Amino acid sequence: MILTQEKFQTIISSFSKLNPILVVGDLGVDKYTFGEVRRISPEAPVPVLEVSKEWNKLGLAANVSDNLKSLEVTSTLCGVIGEDSRADLVEHLLEERGLNTWGLIRDKSRMTTYKERVTTSTQQICRVDYETKDQIDDETLKRVVGRIQQFSETHSGVIIEDYGKGLFSETLCQRIISIYKEKKLMVAVDPSRSSPPNWYKGATLFKPNRLEAHIIVEAMGYFKERNLETIAKILVDKLQFEKVIITLGADGMAMLDTKGNGELQLIPTAANEVFDVSGAGDTAIAAITASLLAGASLEEAAWVGNCAAGVVVKKRGTALCSKEELSEYFQNLRKLIK
């Protein structure tokens, strides 16, 4: 059942009062090149884009921090960038958004992740990726762990945002989980389907999408399992998660809370119009984690995350959800449900 208007407002009004949330993850920039195609190139059978607009946006884990900022939640971003012009761009975009750069670690052996999407008003023509996906070296790992340890003294929890770009390893994930759980702080994980499941063992909240959940349980030896409740129970049992939310796209969200009744619950999608799903998972993990830290139950947090995702999928590209947009969306949703 959808939460009450009063409870919803209580949760989101607490966002600005939370201690900072640490976001650890692969960092990058999303560039959008937008225009119209009116002809085919005489050089090759490819469309010619007449560019009318270009813009850069914080991407990957930086988009989680950006979403927290938009929801009036303070955060610190920690990750590795290169020693290149795009690393300078990451810092500039963070400063432009009022986000601190204390947790950024430069590594001259790596390329700063940069994804350029070439689009028209009706479709994406292509995407060009610049990135280094090799595992970070031991020296860089030590620097990352040092920052994470330092931030644990002042932060209310941590989000592990794994995009599979080489930052995370079993050593780093388990170190983060150990440091924060020892202080009884929340550890939320948005996993990569390419990372071994045991890397995340012991986290508080685990938030895969449906495909990631299937891939993860298959990697654990459950090759034919398709039942959502069984999958959720495998995750909490074998990987010792306290809470699991599986995002289901157009079908909403499924969740299981070992501190609740231990049974799978489902809520429908809040999205009534979908333009672009880019970054919706980042928005969801930001809103869900903030809601849990604000005292929401898992189901209440899922409703907030569901509505926040509903806001951003109506926008073009990697988008943000403000607290005002979130509140308006929830009010309209309640009217529809009534």
N, C-alpha and C positions, 0 to 999 in steps of 0.2 A: 504494500500500500504506500502511495506517495506521502512524503512527510508534510506536516502542516506548514502553512505560511510563517507562523510564529517561530517554529523550530528552524526552518530554512534561514530566516533572518538572523536568528541567534547564532547559527553556525558561521555565516559569511561575515557578520559584524565582528566576529572574533579574529578574523584573518590578520588584521593590522596589528593585533596585540600579541601575536605569536613571536617567540624567539626565532631567529633566522633558521631556515632549512638549508642544509648543505646539499648541493646537486653535484654529484661526481659522474663524469661521463665523457664520451667522445664529443669534441667540439667542432663547430664548423659554421660556414656561412651559406645561406641559400640565396642565389642570385636569380632574379626573374628578368628575362628579356621578352618584352611583349610587343606585338605588332600585328600586321595583317599580311596575308599572302594573296597576291593578285596575278602572279605569273610563275612559270616554271623556268629555272635557270637554263640558258642556252649551252652552258658548260657541261651539265649533267642533269639527269631526270630528277631533280630535287627542287622543292619549293624555295622561292626567294622571299624572305621575311623582310618587310619594310618596317623597321623598328620605330615605335612611337614612344616607348617608355622602358626604362630599366630601373630596377631597385634591388638593394641588398637587405637581407633579413637574417637575424640570428637563427642558426639551425642546429639540428641534433640536440644534444643536452642543453645547449645555450637557449634553445626554444623553451625548455622546461622552466629555466630561471626567468625568462621573459614572460611566460605565462603566469608564474607566481607574482612577478612584479605587477602585471596587469590586474591581478586579483588582490593587490595591496598586501601581499605577503613578502616579507624580507627574505632574501636568500643570498647564498654565496656559491659561486660556480667554481668548480675545481676540475681541471683537465689539462691536456697537453696540446700545445699548438706548435707550429714550426717557427723558424727564424726567417720569415719572409714577409712580403708586402701584405699577404692575406692575414697573417697573424696581427699585423698593425690594424687591419680592417676589423678583425674580431674585437680588439681592444677599443677601437673607436666606436663601434656599434654598442658595446656594453656601456661605455661612458655616456653615450648619447641617450641610452635608456635609463641612466641612473643606477646601473648595476656595477658592483665593484669588480676589480680585476685582480684581487689579492691571491686568488687560487689558481691563476694561470701559470703554467710552467712551460717554458720554451725549450725546444729540442731542435737544434740545427740540422739533425739528420732526418727530420720528418717534414713532410709537406702539410701545410694547414688544409684541412678538408674544405673544399669549395665546390658546390653543386650548382651548375647553371641550368635553369629550365627555360627552354625557348618555346613560347606559347603564342597562340592567337586567342581570340575571344571564344573559340569553340573547341580547341584541342591543343594538346602539347605535342610539338613537333619532335623534339628530342631533348635529352638531358646529357650534359657534359660533366663528368666527375674528375676532380683533381684531388688525390688523397694518397696517403701512405697507410697501408693496413698491416704492416709488420708489427710484431709485438714490441712494446717499449723496452728499452734496455734496463739493466739492474740499477744503474745510477739514477735514471729518471724515475723508476719505480720507488726508490728510496725517498726521492724528493716529494713524490705524490703522497706517499704514506705519511711523511712528516707533516705536510700541510693538513691532511685529514685528521691526524692526531691532534694537531693544534686547534682546529675548528671544533672538535668534539667538546671542548670546554665551554663553548658559548652557544652552540646550536641545539635546536630541539629535536632534530632527527636528520636523516640523510636519505636522498633518493639516488639509487644506482641506476643510471640511464645508459644501458649497453647497446650501442649500435654496431658492435663487432668490428671496430676500426683499429684494434690493437692495444687499447689502453688496459682493458681488463684481462685478468688471469685468475686462476683459482687462488693464488697467493694474495692478490689485491682484494678480491671480493671477500674472502674469508677474514682478512685483516680488518676491513671496514666493518663487517658484521660483528666481529669480536669486540672492536673498540666501542661501537655504539651500543651494543646489547649489554656490555659490561656496565655501562652508565645508565641502563634501562631507558634508552632512547630508541625511537622508531627507525627501522630500516625498511624502506620501500624499494622494490625492484621492478623495473621495466626491462624485461630480458631481451637478449638477442637469440634468435632461433639457431644461430651458428655456435653459440657457447655451450659447453657441457653443463647439464642441469646441476651437478653437484657444486659448481662454483657458487651458487646462490643459497646453498643449504643453510637453514637457520634464520633466514630473514623474517621480518614481521609480516610484511605484505608483499605478495607476489602478483603482478598484473600482466599476464600475457594476453594476446588476442587468441582467437579460436585456433588459428593455424599454428601459432607458436606453441600453444598448449598441446596440440596433437603431436607436433614434432618432438617436444620435450619428453612426453611420456613414451613415445616410440624409442627415443634415445635411451630410456630406462628399461627397455625390453618389452613394453606393452604395445606390440605392433598393431593389433587389431582393435584396440579400445577406441570407441567413438562416443560412448555415453558420457555426457558432460559431468554428471554427478560423480561417476566413478573416476573420471580424470581428475576432478578437483580433490577427491579423497586420496588418490594416489599421490598428488602433489603435497598435501599437508602431512600425509603419513610418511612418505619416503624422504622428503626434503625438509620436514619439520618447520613448515610455515605456519604462522598463527592464523593468517587470513589470506584468502585467494579471491581475486576478481578476474574473471575471464571476459574480456570484451567481445561482443558478438556482432558488431557492425549494426546492420539493420534490425537484428533480433534483440538488441539491448545488451544487458550484462547478466552474467551468472556469478554468484558469490557463495563462498563458504567461510564461516567464521568459527574457529574451534573454541572461541570464548563465548559463542552464542549457542544455538541448538545443534550445531555440527551438521546441519542438513543444507543442501543446495537451495538457494533462493534465486529467483529470476525477476528482473525488472525489464519492462519494454524499453525500446529506444525512445529518446526524447526528440530525435531529429525528424522534422517533417519535410525538410528540403535539403538535399545534398548537392553541393556544387563541387567541393574538393575535400578529400579526406586527409590531405597532407597535414601532418602534425597533430591530428586529433588525439592520438595516443599520448602525446606530450601534454596536451591540455588536460586530458583525463587524469593522468598520474599526478599532475600538479594540484588539481582541484580535490581529488580524493585524499591525497596525503595531508593537505592543509585542513580538510574537513575532519579527518581522524584526529589530528593534533588539536583541533578546536573542540574536541569532545564528542563528535558525532559517532554513532554506531556505524558499522560497515555498510548496512543498507542505506542509511541516511547519506553517508559519504558517496555511495555509488550514485544516488539520485543527483547529488550536486555535480559529480564528475560527468554524469550522463548529460545533464543540461549544458554544462560548459562545452562539452564536445559538440552538442547540438548547435551551439552558437557558431563555433569555428568552421564546421563543415559547410555552412552557408556562404562562406567567404572564399575568395580566391587565394590559393597558395598557403604557405605556412602562416597561420593567422593567430590572433589573440582574442581572449574573452575578458572583458572588463567586468567588474563587480556589478555595475549598473545593467549591462547587457544580460548578465547571468540572472539577476533578480527579475528583470522584465520577461526573460524567457520562461523562468519558472512560473511566474504569475499567469502567463498565457497557457502554459501546459496544464496548470491546475484547472483553468476554465474548460479546457478541452476534455479533461478527464471527468469533470463533473457532468 
